[in-house]
Amino acid sequence: MRTISRALFSLTVAASAAGAQSSTPRAFTPADWYRVTTLSSPAMSPDGRHIAFTVTTVRERENKRHNEVWVVPTAGGDAQRFTAPGYESSGPRWSPDGSWLLFSSQRPGGGRGRAWGLRMDQPAGEAVSTDAYPAGSVPTDKRFVVWSEAPVADSAAGDSATGDAFAKMQPMARPPFGAVTRPLDPARFDGRHITEMRYKVNGPGFVPGPRAARIYRPAQVWRQALDGTSKKRSIDSTVYSRRGAVVSPDGRWVAYSAGPQLRPDSVVEAERDSLARLPYNAKRDEAPRNDADVFVISIDGGTPRRLTTAMGSEGDLAWSPDGQSLSFTSSPDRVSNQSLYVVPVAGGMPTNLLATWQYEPGEYQWLPDGRIVMAASIGGRTGFFHVDPATRTMREVLGGRRQARGLSLDGAGRTMAYVSSSMDKPTELYVANVDGSGERRLTSFNDALTKEIAFSDAERITYRSVGNLEIEGWLMKPYGYQPGKRYPLALYVHGGPHGQYGEGWFDEFQNLAGAGMFVLFTNPRGSSGYGAKFTYATRGRWFAEDYTDLMKAVDLAAARPDVDSTRMGVTGGSYGGVMAAWVTVKTNRFKAAQNDRMISNWWSWYGTSDAQGLTEFEFLGKPWDNPAMYDSLSPIRYIRKVKTPTLIVQSEEDHRTPMTDAEQWYVGLMKQGTPAEFVRYPRSTHDLSRAGEPWLLVDRLGRLRQWFSYWLADPAPTRAASGGQ
């Protein structure tokens, strides 16, 4: 096994422990965010002796996150860094025989996102680019690897040698295929020429669509021998997309999901585009639709054989250990529960293994004995389950108040690894027997921080709301909580609307709890984690029962003797941002609000966002199909009612909730004299609060803390930001 000097590891531990000398834990501050270590992507070696995982830290001076691959013995011991600190490395995975530790890295000689590897059956050595293991592929056969990937495109920009006058132009500046207009002088136009519906995406920004790029690149199935010399080749070059390719245990067959009629992607794209242009029609748009089926093809190519024909979109394919069955996840339509199915490879009807279970499957893997180990979100927590396809029974083997991710098993199916976090503890790596027994924590990256800082825990609450529906929520106590004192409270509303809060560590909650406030957060109807019926209960009814669910939680908290109901605030992002605005429209009980990634006017949002499909589905059509709903649910229509001091935070490059809606809300508040501040973050997208530049992310945490501390302080402030005419 590869060895490494322990000197660097010792220095790392010593550095992380620096400053943690105080005997009395202190409150969390925004600057502490820089010191939190995040673990992800655990991968257990085939022999079960080691676990590789990604470690993400923050390099504050450089204003960047840094990823490394570390390895820890399953039996316990020191975790060691296996990749060079000068490069970004992540996504570890093992070769089938355990001789290679593979990972993705950005370093000279391989290119961005290319696969790299370390020999694990020889003494220590430098990582090498491993073309024999394509980037992102997970080898499952000792002889070759199979994966789905689009072929490399020929240049869509043309060649000046052929007389193409636009060859040197940027892709989005070039006249798109079929465009009527073109630049008078290509050298003098550096704008964007758009002829397609989708031309911008949150994150990547402005992107050329398929027709603008003048090329379709359907994903194909590729095979490459693991001999270090063979080139990859496609199993079948027919023009249609195949996704999620997995090879059978005997290496003879490949399964994948694809459109039922195996049509070229260009046909499917055109058909979907034409449907999107039609007015909303419940009979057509609500009907179950068969978007993808499971197919099997020989490893040597040939004619694929379809295994499923049911409504829905099959995905997450996996072979049973004996190669006789395939499992997959699917739901018959958009508003039904996703379930886990098994279908015989020889043919037959799929079996729904979860039947009428309230919850939905997460990541899963087959065990050698023919059972399945599956993770699932049970409301705000994670549970691990054993599912027996033979009897269609299931039982929970590991649970508790926490969130766990990245399930990985050893080759024998005896041990499982995962990362886990709880309300007051950031992520660490855990291992347990596959039956849930013998759980152990293997890492201690955040121990020094948790000894220095008193992270707040939260009390789990449940309550009945409209229709006697049970709602789950949590109340986090403020730092330094003392019985008999009364504290301010901040209500948090999650995004989505089909997101969820849960039993994991969250910087934003710790931020306000560290400032001496109760933090109340709930999963009102519309949240995920409670089954599709719960998730889509708000469709066509935004700001109705979901608003009541939130206010009932506030009522319960406000009735407590330790909560000061005269000092409450409300905040949220995305759906939470527009809901926070709606709250200030409906009531003046909150003394301060913060709107993050907000929407104030559904008409303007629809015309500027990259996600029009959200409201087409949730609001039962486009704005001109259902204008009353778009109007009545736009907070800007009721701006005169808003008296709550409001902090607005928006990102300049957010294409999901563009700046224009925040601008409208700010102008409306200022025109009527409602105290308001508007903070616009550069170089930031809709994901600023989760994946934005560290300096800006921490600045945002600081401003939220300052805003609510100011307005909810005791006594109330005598000065305020004020609007103007």
DOMIGU-549311 format. One line per 5 residues: their letters; for each residue x, y negated, z of C-alpha. Coordinates in nm, 3 decimals. Each point is the difference from the previous one (the first is absolute). Layout:
BEGIN
a	X,Y,Z  ...
This chain:
BEGIN
mrtis	0.000,0.000,0.000  0.120,-0.351,-0.083  0.171,-0.176,0.289  0.041,-0.369,0.069  0.192,-0.212,0.246
ralfs	-0.204,-0.088,0.307  0.180,-0.332,0.043  -0.239,-0.194,-0.223  -0.300,0.156,0.173  0.135,-0.097,0.341
ltvaa	0.053,-0.356,-0.118  -0.357,-0.010,-0.134  -0.144,0.113,0.332  0.217,-0.243,0.192  -0.105,-0.288,-0.223
saaga	-0.369,0.083,0.030  0.030,0.011,0.379  0.170,-0.339,0.020  -0.199,-0.254,0.195  -0.223,0.262,0.158
qsstp	0.137,-0.056,0.349  -0.301,-0.162,0.165  -0.159,0.218,0.266  -0.343,-0.160,-0.045  -0.150,0.053,-0.347
raftp	-0.095,-0.324,-0.169  -0.269,-0.101,-0.249  0.031,0.063,-0.373  0.092,-0.306,-0.207  -0.009,-0.041,-0.379
adwyr	0.381,0.016,-0.020  -0.011,0.351,0.147  -0.151,0.120,-0.327  0.349,-0.008,-0.151  0.111,0.270,0.245
vttls	-0.271,0.258,-0.062  0.115,0.313,-0.185  -0.247,0.185,-0.223  0.030,0.369,-0.084  -0.171,0.161,-0.301
spams	0.012,0.281,-0.259  0.119,0.293,0.214  0.122,0.301,-0.198  0.085,0.326,0.172  0.272,0.217,-0.150
pdgrh	-0.115,0.337,-0.139  0.175,0.187,0.283  -0.168,-0.224,0.258  0.327,-0.104,0.163  0.007,-0.369,-0.098
iaftv	-0.238,-0.284,-0.075  0.090,-0.286,-0.230  -0.195,-0.325,0.020  0.006,-0.365,-0.104  0.103,-0.263,0.255
ttvre	-0.106,-0.358,-0.074  0.161,-0.285,0.192  0.002,-0.375,-0.054  0.314,-0.195,-0.080  -0.108,-0.333,0.138
renkr	0.288,-0.207,-0.133  -0.057,0.134,-0.350  -0.379,-0.037,0.021  -0.052,0.357,-0.122  -0.100,0.351,0.101
hnevw	0.259,0.274,-0.024  -0.066,0.371,-0.063  0.228,0.291,0.086  -0.036,0.378,0.008  0.072,0.161,0.335
vvpta	0.005,0.366,0.106  -0.069,0.156,0.341  0.025,0.365,0.110  -0.340,0.156,0.065  0.136,0.155,0.319
ggdaq	0.086,-0.347,0.131  0.309,-0.216,0.013  0.121,-0.327,-0.145  -0.149,-0.131,-0.320  0.264,-0.095,-0.255
rftap	0.000,-0.235,-0.295  0.076,0.189,-0.322  -0.006,-0.282,-0.257  0.234,-0.294,-0.044  -0.117,-0.319,0.177
gyess	0.090,-0.214,-0.301  -0.282,0.144,-0.212  -0.375,0.050,0.027  -0.092,0.367,0.037  -0.337,0.160,0.072
gprws	-0.241,0.285,-0.074  0.212,0.301,0.103  -0.087,0.347,-0.132  0.184,0.331,-0.014  0.090,0.234,-0.282
pdgsw	-0.181,0.336,0.033  0.311,0.176,0.132  0.092,-0.285,0.236  0.336,-0.058,-0.165  -0.086,-0.356,-0.106
llfss	-0.151,-0.289,0.194  -0.161,-0.215,-0.269  -0.110,-0.361,0.035  -0.081,-0.311,-0.201  0.252,-0.282,0.000
qrpgg	0.097,-0.321,-0.172  0.374,0.018,-0.055  0.250,-0.029,-0.284  0.009,0.295,-0.235  -0.358,0.109,0.033
grgra	-0.224,-0.295,-0.060  -0.303,-0.118,0.196  -0.205,0.277,0.156  0.221,0.279,-0.133  0.050,0.329,0.182
wglrm	0.314,0.050,0.206  0.115,0.294,0.203  0.235,0.119,0.272  0.139,0.352,0.013  -0.109,0.161,0.325
dqpag	0.180,0.333,-0.045  0.348,-0.156,-0.015  0.208,-0.238,0.215  -0.086,-0.370,-0.005  0.015,-0.173,-0.335
eavst	-0.124,-0.303,-0.190  -0.354,-0.006,-0.139  -0.024,0.066,-0.372  -0.261,-0.080,-0.262  -0.199,0.319,-0.056
daypa	-0.151,-0.001,-0.345  -0.088,0.366,0.052  -0.253,-0.113,0.261  -0.206,-0.280,-0.158  -0.090,-0.297,0.218
gsvpt	-0.315,0.056,0.203  -0.027,0.370,-0.083  -0.031,0.252,0.281  0.156,0.333,-0.104  -0.223,0.297,0.082
dkrfv	0.175,0.274,-0.199  0.365,0.101,0.036  0.047,0.022,-0.379  -0.157,-0.319,-0.130  -0.202,-0.307,0.092
vwsea	-0.334,-0.109,-0.149  -0.155,-0.344,0.027  -0.242,-0.245,-0.168  0.143,-0.314,-0.156  -0.063,-0.230,-0.293
pvads	0.261,0.025,-0.278  0.247,-0.284,-0.037  -0.153,-0.261,-0.227  0.162,-0.128,-0.312  0.058,-0.373,0.011
aagds	-0.324,-0.184,-0.055  0.190,-0.318,-0.070  0.114,0.103,-0.346  0.337,-0.043,-0.161  0.133,-0.318,-0.154
atgda	0.166,0.212,-0.270  -0.343,0.099,-0.129  -0.106,-0.361,-0.043  -0.214,-0.017,0.314  -0.017,-0.373,0.073
fakmq	-0.105,0.066,0.361  0.267,0.256,0.089  0.178,-0.221,0.254  -0.312,-0.117,0.183  -0.102,0.122,0.344
pmarp	-0.271,0.272,-0.011  -0.287,-0.222,0.114  0.107,-0.290,-0.221  -0.015,0.210,-0.316  -0.328,-0.008,-0.192
pfgav	-0.197,0.305,0.126  -0.114,0.262,-0.244  -0.292,-0.137,-0.204  0.038,-0.359,0.126  -0.123,-0.283,-0.225
trpld	0.243,-0.271,0.113  0.380,0.006,0.016  0.276,-0.247,0.095  0.110,-0.253,-0.260  0.357,0.046,0.120
parfd	0.068,0.318,0.205  0.311,-0.159,0.152  -0.206,-0.283,0.150  -0.283,0.197,0.162  0.067,0.163,0.337
grhit	-0.356,0.028,0.128  -0.237,0.298,0.007  -0.233,0.110,-0.277  -0.292,0.207,0.130  -0.271,0.191,-0.183
emryk	-0.086,0.274,0.253  -0.220,0.018,0.308  0.278,0.108,0.237  0.305,-0.220,-0.022  0.101,-0.052,0.364
vngpg	0.036,0.225,0.302  0.068,-0.082,0.363  0.367,0.074,0.062  0.143,0.041,-0.352  -0.168,-0.326,-0.105
fvpgp	-0.070,-0.063,-0.369  0.032,0.322,-0.200  -0.070,0.087,-0.363  -0.287,0.244,-0.050  0.011,0.307,-0.226
raari	-0.109,-0.189,-0.312  0.231,-0.294,0.071  0.290,0.244,0.026  -0.128,0.172,-0.317  0.071,0.343,0.145
yrpaq	-0.179,0.268,0.200  0.207,0.222,0.224  -0.206,0.292,0.129  0.168,0.197,0.277  0.128,0.335,-0.120
vwrqa	0.129,0.311,0.177  0.377,0.037,-0.002  0.224,0.294,0.084  0.368,-0.005,0.080  0.228,0.289,0.099
ldgts	0.193,-0.039,0.324  0.333,0.087,-0.158  0.138,-0.353,-0.005  0.040,-0.008,-0.379  -0.336,0.059,-0.167
kkrsi	-0.206,-0.288,-0.132  -0.362,-0.050,0.093  -0.266,0.097,-0.251  -0.375,-0.038,-0.017  -0.208,0.314,0.032
dstvy	-0.270,-0.134,-0.232  0.018,-0.326,-0.194  -0.368,-0.038,-0.083  -0.103,-0.362,0.069  -0.199,-0.001,0.323
srrga	0.094,-0.058,0.364  0.076,0.284,0.239  0.042,-0.094,0.364  0.127,0.169,0.314  0.173,0.294,-0.170
vvspd	0.085,0.291,0.235  0.167,0.331,-0.088  -0.128,0.341,0.117  0.200,0.201,0.257  0.114,0.245,-0.269
grwva	0.110,-0.285,-0.229  -0.222,0.112,-0.290  -0.279,-0.257,0.007  -0.049,-0.373,0.044  -0.320,-0.158,0.130
ysagp	-0.094,-0.363,-0.046  -0.304,-0.228,-0.008  -0.115,-0.174,-0.318  -0.308,-0.146,-0.166  -0.258,0.274,-0.076
qlrpd	0.022,-0.043,-0.378  0.378,-0.055,-0.013  -0.046,-0.317,-0.202  0.282,-0.246,-0.069  0.034,-0.269,0.264
svvea	-0.072,-0.270,-0.260  -0.348,0.146,-0.055  -0.070,0.019,0.372  0.131,-0.353,0.052  -0.220,-0.141,-0.275
erdsl	-0.304,0.185,0.130  0.047,-0.122,0.355  0.061,-0.353,-0.122  -0.326,0.005,-0.196  -0.191,0.131,0.302
arlpy	0.148,-0.273,0.219  -0.141,-0.264,-0.235  -0.358,0.126,0.035  -0.243,-0.145,0.257  -0.032,0.202,0.318
nakrd	-0.242,0.288,-0.039  -0.070,0.215,0.306  -0.103,0.307,-0.197  0.319,-0.004,-0.205  0.251,-0.140,0.248
eaprn	-0.123,0.195,0.303  -0.018,0.338,-0.171  0.261,0.264,0.090  0.275,0.009,-0.262  0.257,0.261,-0.090
dadvf	0.325,-0.193,-0.028  0.258,0.280,0.043  0.015,0.378,0.010  0.267,0.257,0.089  0.190,0.170,-0.283
visid	0.259,0.277,-0.010  0.261,0.049,-0.274  0.289,0.239,-0.048  0.342,-0.131,0.100  0.096,0.052,-0.365
ggtpr	-0.291,-0.207,-0.130  -0.298,0.110,-0.204  -0.370,-0.065,0.039  -0.111,-0.124,0.345  -0.282,0.179,0.178
rltta	-0.256,-0.205,0.197  -0.082,0.128,0.350  -0.255,-0.258,0.119  -0.294,-0.179,-0.157  -0.167,-0.166,0.299
mgseg	-0.078,-0.368,0.034  0.276,-0.204,0.159  0.371,-0.055,-0.040  0.218,0.289,0.115  0.343,-0.076,0.143
dlaws	0.258,0.101,0.266  0.049,0.343,-0.157  0.185,0.280,0.179  0.051,0.372,-0.066  -0.081,0.263,0.259
pdgqs	0.304,0.205,0.110  -0.118,0.306,-0.196  -0.060,-0.205,-0.315  -0.359,0.120,-0.023  -0.170,-0.329,0.090
lsfts	0.035,-0.374,-0.044  -0.112,-0.258,0.253  -0.097,-0.357,-0.079  -0.190,-0.296,0.143  -0.299,-0.163,-0.166
spdrv	-0.334,-0.168,0.058  -0.301,0.022,-0.235  -0.038,-0.377,-0.015  0.145,-0.318,0.141  -0.222,-0.020,0.309
snqsl	0.024,0.364,0.110  0.247,0.164,0.234  0.319,0.130,-0.150  0.050,0.365,0.086  0.257,0.277,-0.033
yvvpv	-0.074,0.274,-0.255  0.153,0.330,-0.108  -0.055,0.157,-0.343  0.122,0.342,-0.123  0.263,-0.031,-0.271
aggmp	-0.165,0.286,-0.186  -0.319,-0.206,-0.022  -0.309,-0.052,0.210  -0.184,-0.264,0.200  0.199,-0.221,0.239
tnlla	-0.069,0.046,0.372  -0.050,-0.307,0.217  0.206,0.080,0.310  -0.126,-0.294,0.209  -0.370,0.026,-0.089
twqye	-0.195,-0.266,0.194  0.290,-0.114,0.219  -0.035,-0.370,0.086  0.363,-0.086,-0.071  0.222,0.021,-0.306
pgeyq	0.327,0.185,-0.068  0.338,-0.168,0.007  0.334,0.155,-0.094  0.009,0.379,0.013  0.222,0.302,-0.069
wlpdg	-0.055,0.375,-0.035  0.142,0.235,0.263  0.160,0.333,-0.102  -0.289,0.193,0.157  -0.255,-0.164,-0.233
rivma	-0.130,-0.262,0.240  0.033,-0.376,-0.050  0.132,-0.259,0.243  -0.169,-0.335,-0.059  0.019,-0.349,0.147
asigg	-0.312,-0.214,0.023  -0.104,-0.339,0.132  -0.252,0.053,0.280  -0.112,-0.357,0.036  0.301,-0.193,0.121
rtgff	0.214,0.302,0.091  0.170,0.280,-0.194  -0.070,0.369,0.048  0.180,0.306,-0.140  -0.223,0.294,-0.093
hvdpa	0.027,0.358,-0.114  -0.241,0.089,-0.279  -0.063,0.365,-0.087  -0.118,0.035,-0.363  -0.109,0.361,0.060
trtmr	-0.247,-0.088,0.277  -0.049,-0.370,-0.075  0.070,-0.082,0.364  0.222,-0.270,0.142  0.140,-0.099,0.337
evlgg	0.200,-0.293,0.127  0.348,0.101,0.115  0.151,-0.339,0.083  -0.163,-0.332,0.077  0.005,-0.272,0.262
rrqar	-0.015,-0.378,-0.012  0.251,-0.072,-0.274  0.049,-0.027,-0.372  0.224,0.254,-0.175  0.121,0.010,-0.360
glsld	0.237,0.184,-0.231  -0.085,0.362,0.077  0.290,0.229,-0.105  0.044,0.374,0.057  0.299,0.232,-0.009
gagrt	0.016,0.277,-0.258  -0.130,0.263,0.242  -0.298,-0.212,0.103  0.088,0.023,0.369  0.091,-0.361,0.077
mayvs	-0.142,-0.337,-0.100  0.152,-0.347,0.014  -0.173,-0.338,-0.008  0.043,-0.360,0.110  -0.233,-0.130,0.267
ssmdk	-0.083,-0.326,0.174  -0.244,-0.113,0.266  -0.135,-0.334,0.117  0.304,-0.083,0.212  0.269,0.202,-0.178
ptely	0.144,-0.056,-0.351  0.070,0.295,-0.231  0.225,0.289,0.094  0.055,0.347,-0.149  -0.167,0.303,0.158
vanvd	0.009,0.375,-0.054  -0.238,0.273,0.115  -0.081,0.360,-0.066  -0.253,0.033,-0.279  -0.262,0.109,0.255
gsger	0.042,-0.333,0.180  0.200,0.133,0.293  0.347,-0.106,0.108  -0.019,-0.360,-0.118  0.324,-0.194,0.044
rltsf	0.118,-0.350,-0.085  0.328,0.013,-0.190  0.097,-0.367,-0.037  0.035,-0.303,0.223  0.054,-0.290,-0.238
ndalt	-0.239,-0.232,0.186  0.072,0.111,0.357  0.218,-0.299,0.088  -0.269,-0.236,-0.130  -0.284,0.169,0.189
keiaf	0.203,-0.021,0.321  0.061,-0.369,-0.049  -0.349,-0.096,-0.117  -0.328,0.083,0.170  -0.207,0.096,-0.304
sdaer	-0.369,-0.011,0.085  -0.222,0.305,-0.010  -0.370,-0.016,-0.089  -0.315,0.141,0.153  -0.206,0.200,-0.250
ityrs	-0.368,-0.091,0.000  -0.306,0.131,-0.183  -0.340,-0.165,-0.018  -0.331,0.030,-0.182  -0.097,-0.253,-0.263
vgnle	-0.276,-0.043,-0.260  -0.172,0.329,-0.080  0.156,0.154,0.313  0.324,0.041,-0.194  0.306,0.060,0.218
iegwl	0.284,-0.246,-0.056  0.357,0.053,0.118  0.213,-0.286,0.126  0.286,-0.093,0.230  0.075,-0.273,0.252
mkpyg	0.369,-0.074,0.052  0.095,-0.163,0.328  0.218,-0.311,0.007  0.360,0.015,0.114  0.026,-0.043,0.376
yqpgk	-0.365,0.087,0.054  -0.115,-0.053,0.359  -0.338,0.115,0.132  -0.214,-0.291,0.112  0.127,-0.241,-0.266
rypla	-0.189,-0.099,-0.313  0.173,0.000,-0.338  -0.078,-0.130,-0.349  -0.092,0.249,-0.272  0.077,0.030,-0.371
lyvhg	-0.223,0.209,-0.229  0.182,0.165,-0.290  -0.185,0.110,-0.318  0.176,0.242,-0.236  0.016,-0.022,-0.379
gphgq	-0.141,0.215,-0.271  -0.285,-0.006,0.085  0.075,0.374,0.002  0.316,-0.027,0.207  0.025,0.100,0.363
ygegw	0.176,-0.071,0.326  0.136,0.290,0.198  0.212,0.144,0.276  0.331,-0.129,-0.132  0.244,-0.277,0.086
fdefq	-0.088,-0.328,-0.170  0.211,-0.315,0.014  -0.293,-0.243,-0.027  -0.180,0.138,0.304  0.319,0.002,0.207
nlaga	0.067,-0.357,-0.112  -0.319,-0.145,0.150  0.000,0.234,0.301  0.353,-0.121,0.068  -0.138,-0.356,0.005
gmfvl	-0.235,0.092,0.287  -0.322,0.083,-0.186  -0.234,0.294,-0.017  -0.007,0.139,-0.355  -0.328,0.158,-0.110
ftnpr	-0.006,0.209,-0.318  -0.261,0.238,-0.134  -0.091,0.214,-0.298  -0.346,-0.128,-0.096  -0.207,0.184,-0.259
gssgy	0.179,-0.025,-0.332  0.326,0.124,0.155  0.171,0.315,-0.118  0.077,0.297,0.223  -0.358,0.089,0.093
gakft	-0.129,0.157,-0.321  -0.126,-0.145,-0.327  -0.352,-0.069,0.129  0.145,-0.231,0.267  0.252,-0.152,-0.242
yatrg	-0.255,-0.101,-0.262  -0.279,-0.098,0.239  0.078,-0.366,-0.075  -0.037,0.026,-0.376  -0.237,-0.275,-0.110
rwfae	-0.024,-0.109,0.367  0.321,-0.185,0.079  -0.016,-0.228,0.306  -0.319,0.167,0.124  0.034,0.303,0.230
dytdl	0.381,-0.019,-0.014  -0.019,-0.352,0.145  -0.234,0.127,0.273  0.240,0.286,0.078  0.275,-0.256,0.062
mkavd	-0.212,-0.231,0.211  -0.123,0.286,0.219  0.361,0.079,0.080  0.059,-0.365,0.086  -0.308,0.001,0.224
laaar	0.129,0.303,0.189  0.344,-0.154,0.046  -0.136,-0.343,0.094  -0.208,0.156,0.279  0.314,0.124,0.175
pdvds	0.107,-0.199,0.307  0.359,-0.021,-0.129  -0.092,-0.152,-0.340  -0.061,-0.374,-0.028  -0.283,-0.021,-0.255
trmgv	0.056,-0.374,-0.036  0.346,0.064,-0.148  -0.037,0.238,-0.291  0.147,0.000,-0.350  -0.055,0.200,-0.319
tggsy	0.248,0.101,-0.268  0.034,0.239,-0.293  0.153,0.052,-0.342  -0.151,0.069,-0.342  -0.349,0.137,0.079
ggvma	0.087,-0.095,0.357  0.084,-0.351,-0.120  -0.335,-0.054,-0.171  -0.180,0.162,0.295  0.179,-0.236,0.240
awvtv	-0.126,-0.289,-0.213  -0.350,0.151,0.006  0.017,0.026,0.379  0.068,-0.374,0.024  -0.294,-0.061,-0.233
ktnrf	-0.234,0.201,0.222  0.113,-0.102,0.349  0.196,-0.262,0.193  0.082,0.234,0.290  0.363,0.028,-0.115
kaaqn	0.230,-0.288,0.086  0.254,0.072,-0.273  0.021,0.199,-0.323  0.271,0.114,-0.237  -0.082,0.097,-0.358
drmis	0.265,0.210,-0.171  -0.013,0.096,-0.371  -0.354,-0.133,0.003  -0.283,-0.028,-0.248  -0.241,-0.292,0.026
nwwsw	-0.180,0.007,-0.335  -0.077,0.334,-0.165  -0.053,-0.163,-0.341  0.345,-0.157,-0.013  0.159,0.307,0.156
ygtsd	-0.152,0.223,-0.268  0.152,-0.211,-0.274  0.350,-0.015,0.148  0.056,0.330,0.183  0.156,0.319,-0.136
aqglt	-0.270,0.212,0.169  -0.337,-0.093,-0.148  -0.101,0.364,0.024  -0.030,-0.041,0.378  -0.304,-0.224,-0.013
efefl	-0.140,0.156,-0.315  -0.036,0.312,0.213  -0.072,-0.155,0.340  -0.230,-0.280,-0.122  -0.176,0.218,-0.259
gkpwd	0.119,-0.180,-0.310  0.185,-0.301,-0.134  -0.087,-0.351,0.124  -0.238,-0.062,-0.291  -0.164,0.340,0.061
npamy	-0.069,-0.073,0.367  0.051,-0.375,0.053  -0.210,-0.015,0.318  0.234,0.237,0.183  0.316,-0.175,-0.117
dslsp	-0.146,-0.334,0.105  -0.149,0.102,0.333  0.318,0.178,0.114  0.236,-0.288,-0.086  0.099,-0.176,0.325
iryir	0.067,-0.325,-0.190  -0.377,-0.041,-0.046  -0.031,-0.055,0.376  0.317,-0.198,0.067  -0.200,-0.278,0.172
kvktp	-0.069,0.238,0.290  0.366,0.070,0.075  0.131,-0.191,0.302  0.263,0.252,0.110  0.364,-0.119,-0.025
tlivq	0.151,0.216,-0.274  0.349,0.099,-0.108  0.014,0.118,-0.363  0.290,0.217,-0.118  0.034,0.090,-0.367
seedh	0.275,0.124,-0.233  0.094,-0.177,-0.320  0.037,0.322,-0.203  -0.305,0.180,0.138  -0.199,0.128,-0.298
rtpmt	-0.245,0.194,0.217  -0.138,-0.302,0.187  0.141,-0.294,-0.196  0.079,-0.339,0.145  -0.303,-0.178,-0.145
daeqw	-0.240,0.139,0.262  0.215,-0.113,0.289  0.030,-0.342,-0.160  -0.378,-0.033,-0.022  -0.043,0.100,0.364
yvglm	0.268,-0.243,0.117  -0.143,-0.292,-0.196  -0.348,0.075,0.132  0.120,0.005,0.361  0.204,-0.318,-0.038
kqgtp	-0.280,-0.191,-0.173  -0.231,0.053,0.294  0.263,-0.056,0.270  0.039,0.355,0.126  0.352,0.048,0.139
aefvr	0.201,0.203,-0.249  0.352,0.088,-0.106  0.101,0.164,-0.325  0.324,0.202,-0.034  0.103,0.121,-0.348
yprst	0.279,0.256,-0.023  0.226,0.008,-0.308  0.127,0.319,-0.167  -0.274,0.192,0.177  -0.285,0.224,-0.110
hdlsr	-0.310,0.147,0.164  0.239,0.222,0.195  0.188,-0.276,0.185  -0.109,0.120,0.347  0.120,0.355,-0.070
agepw	0.278,-0.012,-0.257  0.086,-0.367,-0.045  0.336,-0.167,0.045  0.099,0.049,0.366  0.052,-0.369,0.070
llvdr	-0.340,-0.091,-0.138  -0.173,0.295,0.166  0.138,-0.099,0.340  -0.082,-0.366,-0.063  -0.361,0.103,-0.059
lgrlr	-0.007,0.195,0.329  0.130,-0.310,0.176  -0.265,-0.227,-0.150  -0.284,0.234,0.098  0.135,0.009,0.353
qwfsy	0.040,-0.378,0.013  -0.348,-0.066,-0.141  -0.189,0.220,0.241  0.218,-0.096,0.297  -0.076,-0.365,-0.070
wladp	-0.376,0.029,-0.040  -0.064,0.271,0.258  0.230,-0.137,0.266  -0.139,-0.089,0.342  -0.076,-0.285,0.035
aptra	-0.125,-0.066,-0.353  0.219,-0.230,-0.211  -0.081,-0.369,-0.007  0.158,-0.063,-0.338  -0.065,0.177,-0.328
asggq	0.076,0.009,-0.366  -0.280,-0.188,-0.167  -0.156,-0.018,-0.340  -0.022,-0.312,-0.206  -0.231,-0.159,-0.252
